[in-house]
Amino acid sequence: GKGGFVYNAAQTHNGVVYASGQVAVQVLGANGSGADVTTEAKHCMANLIDVLHKSGSDVSKIMRTTCLLGDISMYAEFNAAYIEYFPDPATRPARVCFAVKDLPLGAKVEIACEAFI
C-alpha cells in the first residue's frame, strides 16, 4: 500500500465500516514537528471523517471510537476537542480512551472507529 502501510484505512462488512486508527499526519514526522493535543485531535477526526466518507459513511453514524493518547494528562484537553464532533449527548458514540507508551510518528493522539454505512 501507499507509504508501505501493512493495513487498509478501512474495511467494511455487513453494513459496518471498521476504520483504522488515524493520526495527524499533516503535522507529524516529515510533515512537521507535531502540534498540541487539540490540533492533533482535530486532524485525527478530519482524517477519520475522510476515511468514513470514502467508505460510504459519516461522523453521525459512528457507533464507537477508540482513542489513544500519548499521556493521560492530555485527557481533558483531548475531550474538549473531541466533543465538538459529538455535540448531542443522546447520539454520542460509545468510546474507549486510554494512554499508551508511544504512537506512530511521535503522535499524541490516534483515533479509530466503527460506524454504520
N, C-alpha and C positions, 0 to 999 in steps of 0.2 A: 504494500500500500504506500500511499504518499508519505514521505518522511520516514519510511521504514517502520511504520506502526505495525504492531503484531495483533491488532484488533480493529474492528469496524466502529465507526462513530455511533451506529445504532443497528439493532436487529428488530424485526417485527415478527410477531407470532400471535395468531388468534385475536387480532384487533388491538394488540398492545405493542407500544414502542418501548424497547429497553435501550436507553441512551447511555453510552459510556460516559465516564467522568470527563468533565470539561475544565480546563484551567485557562487562565487569562493569557493565552499565548501572545496576545497583542503587546503585552508589557513585560514578558519574561524572556529569559535566555538571550538568544542573539538579537531579539527584537527590542530589548530594553533591559533595565536594571530592576524590574519589579515595581510594585506600587503598594499603596496602603490597602488594607483589607477591604474597605468599601469599594475602591476602584476595581480590585480583583474580583470581588463578588459580582459586581455589575457586568464585567466582561465575561465571567463564567456563565451567568444567566443569559446574556446575549448569545453566546456560543451555543448554549443548550437549546435555546429557543430556535436558533437556526437549524440545529440538528432535528428538532421536532418538526419544524415546517417542511424540511426535506423528506420527512417520513410520513407526512400527511396529518400531523397533529399540531397542537399549540399549547401554550402555557396554561390555558384554562382547563386542559384535560390531564394535567399531571396528577397522578394518584399518590406518588411517594417520591421524595427526594432523599438522596444520601449525600451528606455534606461533610467534607473532610477539612479540618483546619490545621494549620501548622503549629498552633498553640492554643490551648483552651482559653487563654486570656483574651483572645480575639472574639470570643463568643458574642458579647453584647454588640460590638461594632458590626460583626457579621449579620446578626439578627436585624439590626436597623436597616441594612441594605437589602437583605433578603425579603423582608416583609413588604417592601414596595411592590414586589411582583405578585403578592398574595394578600391584597388589602381586605378581602372579605373573610372574616374568621370562619364563617359557615362552609366555605369552599376551599379552605387551605388544605394542601395535601398532607398526608402523613409524612413524617420525617425522621431520619436518623442523622445525628450530628455528633461528631467526636473528633478529638485531636489525634494526630498521627505524628510520628517522628520526622518524616520527610515526605515531600510531594515532588512530582516531576518538575524539572526546570526551576527548582527553588521556589515554587508557588507557595502562597499562604493559604489558598482556597482551591478546592476541587468539588464540583457538584455533578452528580449523576441523577437520573430519574427513570421512572416508569410512567408511561402515560397512555391513555386510550387514543385510538386513531379517530 
